[in-house]
Amino acid sequence: MRYEDQRRLLVNELRAAGIADESVLRAFSRVPRELYVLPEYREYAYRNQPLPILLSQTISQPLMIAIMMEHLELKPDDIVLEVGTGSGYQAALLAEIVKEVCTVERLEPLSLDAQKVLRPQGYDNIYYRIGDGAQGWQKAYPPYKEFQKIIVTAAAAEIPVKLVDQLAEGGILVVPIGSGACQILTKLSKQDGRIITSTHGGCAFVPLVTDLEGRKA
């Protein structure tokens, strides 16, 4: 079966699973996931499951990506901070919907590999930083101090304070919270300077690693 047909089936599967945001579904219909997985896993690119990528990391399950994106309530004029570039797949999905994506990756080979895939796809609205994602968008271009939306693609043991500090008024942060094998998908909204938190079920992500005090955060 052609990749295009498999992609269409995946979108139908996401819709059947409850994903209702049409902008998210359109993004999944446009982005070729097969480009973002290792060559030996391309035949599985459109299965609704995580797959291994370089350096013992993973490309997340499409449904979990879609759930997180839907919770972000993405708008065309949003500037989004993504913590954990990984293979670049989610950055591409975000870039299909929003104005700009600023993506941070701790592991340099992952970031460079993702850029090699993303740049030829014509995504001139994605900006890259290699560094400690728990610290957010520091010493990077464009010199943004805050973001309408922030998404974290690794599990934080606790809410990353630096990321909350970079969340704009009215903004939304989606992050898996927990230090075990299973975490809780957590949504934080900033309203009138206050943080409102809600939880949205279990999930499983690799840990978010930070240089701060040499520990995970």
Buried (B, 14 or more C-beta within 10 A) or exposed (E): EEBEEBBBEBBEBBBEEEBEBEBBBBBBBBBBBBBBBEEEBBEEBBBBEBBEBEEEBBBBBBBBBBBBBBBBBBEEEBBBBBBBBBBBBBBBBBBBBBEBBBBBBBBEEBBEBBBEBBEEBEBEBBBBBBBBBBBBBEEBEEEBEBBBBBBBBBBBBEBBEBBBEBBBEEBBBBBBBBEEEEBBBBBBBBEEEEEEEEEBEEBBBBBBBBEBEEEBB
